[in-house]
């Protein structure tokens, strides 16, 4: 079975951006595309591999599933107030776990669907607005948190891709 997930177009945010929230969301989109591109062309078996003995649940597919759960919780549920089930409820966090039906294409499709859901959930909110679920955070804080979480996990994807087939780079 081949990987049918395709590369995502990456575009750097505007260098002279004046809108803070738009800038953060543009950086998030750049990072999302980078994550998708780390799975592009990777066959299902190496994408699901957990090559680090000290992190037996860490796979490239698991990272992207986790990022999907992060976006669901923070952008759609917490910031946007959407009435959706969390994808990471439980201990240990089940968002890293793979099901037999998970493939690079299916995991990327779910991640992309979450982007659209997040965009809809954030509509009408500004950086100073309080989150709609609990109001304990500003939208600025939530988006910055998702940006840093995504960037942090891209390091894991870099390493996992290199271990899988030697591919390096952004």
C-alpha positions in Angstrom: 0.0 0.0 0.0 1.5 3.3 -1.0 1.2 6.6 0.8 -1.2 8.9 -1.0 -0.7 11.9 1.2 0.7 14.7 -0.8 2.9 17.6 0.0 1.4 20.8 1.3 2.4 24.2 0.0 4.4 26.2 2.5 4.5 29.9 2.4 6.3 32.2 4.9 4.1 34.8 6.5 4.4 38.4 5.3 7.6 40.0 6.5 5.9 43.3 7.2 2.7 41.9 8.8 0.8 44.3 10.9 -2.0 42.0 12.2 -0.7 40.1 15.1 -3.3 37.3 15.1 -3.1 36.8 11.3 0.7 36.6 11.7 0.5 33.9 14.3 -2.1 32.0 12.3 0.1 32.3 9.2 3.1 30.9 11.1 0.8 28.1 12.3 -0.2 27.3 8.7 3.5 27.2 7.7 4.2 24.7 10.5 1.2 22.6 9.7 2.4 22.3 6.1 5.8 21.3 7.3 4.3 18.5 9.4 2.3 17.3 6.5 5.4 17.3 4.3 7.3 15.2 6.8 4.7 12.4 6.1 4.5 12.9 2.3 5.9 9.9 0.5 6.5 7.9 3.7 5.0 4.4 3.4 2.6 3.3 6.2 5.0 1.0 8.0 7.8 3.5 8.6 5.3 6.2 9.3 3.9 4.0 12.1 7.3 2.8 13.4 8.4 3.6 16.9 12.2 3.5 16.6 13.1 5.1 19.9 13.1 2.6 22.8 12.7 5.3 25.4 9.6 6.6 23.7 7.7 3.5 22.6 4.6 5.4 21.5 6.4 8.0 19.4 5.7 7.6 15.7 5.4 10.0 12.8 1.7 9.2 12.5 1.3 9.6 16.2 2.9 13.0 16.3 0.4 14.3 13.6 -2.5 12.6 15.4 -1.4 14.4 18.6 -1.2 17.7 16.7 -4.7 17.1 15.5 -5.9 16.6 19.1 -4.0 19.8 20.2 -5.7 21.9 17.6 -9.1 20.3 18.4 -8.8 21.1 22.1 -7.1 24.5 22.1 -8.4 26.2 19.0 -11.9 24.7 18.5 -13.0 23.7 22.0 -11.2 26.1 24.3 -10.8 29.2 22.1 -13.9 28.7 19.9 -16.2 27.1 22.4 -17.1 24.3 20.0 -19.1 21.4 21.5 -16.8 18.6 20.3 -15.3 15.5 22.0 -11.7 15.9 23.0 -9.2 13.6 21.2 -6.9 13.3 24.1 -9.1 12.5 27.1 -7.4 9.9 29.2 -4.1 8.9 30.7 -1.8 8.2 29.1 -2.9 10.6 26.4 -4.5 8.4 23.7 -3.9 10.9 20.9 -0.5 9.3 20.2 -2.0 5.8 19.7 -2.5 4.4 16.2 -5.4 2.3 15.0 -5.1 -0.4 12.3 -6.8 2.0 9.8 -4.3 4.9 10.3 -2.3 5.6 7.2 -0.3 8.7 6.3 -3.2 9.8 4.0 -5.9 9.3 6.6 -4.0 11.0 9.4 -3.2 13.9 7.2 -6.8 14.2 6.1 -8.0 14.3 9.7 -5.3 16.9 10.5 -6.4 19.1 7.5 -10.1 18.7 8.6 -9.1 20.0 12.0 -7.5 23.1 10.4 -10.8 24.0 8.8 -12.7 23.4 12.0 -10.3 25.6 13.9 -10.6 28.4 11.3 -14.4 28.3 11.7 -14.1 28.2 15.5 -11.8 31.3 15.6 -13.9 33.4 13.2 -14.8 36.7 14.8 -12.3 36.4 17.7 -9.4 38.9 18.2 -6.2 38.4 20.1 -7.4 40.1 23.2 -10.7 38.2 23.4 -11.1 35.6 26.2 -11.6 32.0 25.1 -15.2 31.0 24.8 -15.1 27.8 26.8 -13.7 28.9 30.2 -12.5 32.4 29.5 -9.2 31.6 31.4 -7.0 32.4 28.4 -6.8 35.1 25.7 -7.0 34.0 22.1 -3.5 35.4 21.7 -2.2 32.9 24.4 -4.0 29.9 22.9 -2.7 30.5 19.3 0.8 31.1 20.6 0.6 27.9 22.6 -0.5 25.9 19.5 2.3 27.5 17.5 4.9 26.5 20.0 3.5 23.0 20.5 3.4 22.4 16.8 7.0 23.7 16.3 8.2 21.5 19.2 6.7 18.4 17.7 8.2 19.2 14.3 11.6 18.4 15.8 10.2 14.9 16.6 9.0 14.6 13.0 12.4 15.7 11.7 14.1 12.9 13.7 11.5 10.2 12.9 11.6 11.0 9.2 15.4 10.9 9.1 15.4 7.5 11.0 12.7 6.1 8.6 14.4 6.9 5.3 17.2 9.3 5.7 15.3 12.3 4.4 16.3 15.6 6.1 15.4 19.2 5.8 12.3 21.3 6.1 
